[in-house]
Amino acid sequence: MINIAAEDPMAEDVRAEMVAQVLDVVVHVGDAVHEGDTLVLLESMKMEIPVLSEFDGTVSAVNVTKGDVIQQGDLIAVIS
């Protein structure tokens, strides 16, 4: 996998903060996002947890799909 964040100094990784299952991927590569937009919806301990963009930009990579189980620190997406 290409590390877009390493190639683009303006790119930011979005990483999992906990072990969870991906319920829905809201964004796609090329989508414009703003701070506070939902990128992915996770489920952990029977709670739905939105993963929000922390800044404005364009989605340059999405590394998860619906149904994936992700670990803390896993790369979810990259925003440029």
N, C-alpha and C positions, 0 to 999 in steps of 0.2 A: 504494500500500500504506500502511496506517495504521502509524504508529510507536508501538506499544504502550508501549515503554519510555519514550518521551517523555511519554506521557499518564499513566502510572503510575510514580511515583517508586520504587516497590518492585520494578519489573520489571527484569530483567537480560537483556541480549542474550547469546546463545551464538553465537560466530563461528568460522569455519573458521581453523585455524592453518596450513593448507597447501592446496595444490592437490590435489584428490582426487575420486574418484567415490563417490557415495552407494550403498552396497550394500543398506542396509536402514534404514527409519525405524521405530524401536522404539516411540516415543510418539506420542500424538495430542493434539490440543487438548482441554483439560479434564482430562487425566491428572494425578494427583498424583505428584510425583517427590521423591526424597530425595537428599541429597548422595551422589555415587558411582554413582547409577543411570545406565545407558546410555540415551542419547537417540537416537543415530544411529550406525550402523556405516559407516565409510568404508574405501575401499581406495586406497592410494597406494604406488607402487613394489612392487606385489605383496604388500603387508602389509595386514592388516585392523587398523583403528584405531578403537576405540570413542571416541565423544565422550560424556564423562561430565558429569552435572550437578554444578556446584560448590556447590550449596546446595539446601535444601528449598523446595518451592513447587508451583505449578500451571502446566502448559504452557498459555500463552495464545496462542501462534502457532507453527506449524511452516512453515518457508519452503522446504523441500526435499522432493523425492520420489525414490523409488528410481530410479537410473540417471542422476540429475543429475551434471554435472561442476561442482564448485564451486572458486572461487578463494580464495586466502588473504584473510581478512577478510570474506568473504560471510556474511550473516546466516543461521544455521541454524535457530534457534528463539528464543523468548522465554519466560522463566520469571518468573511473578509470585508 
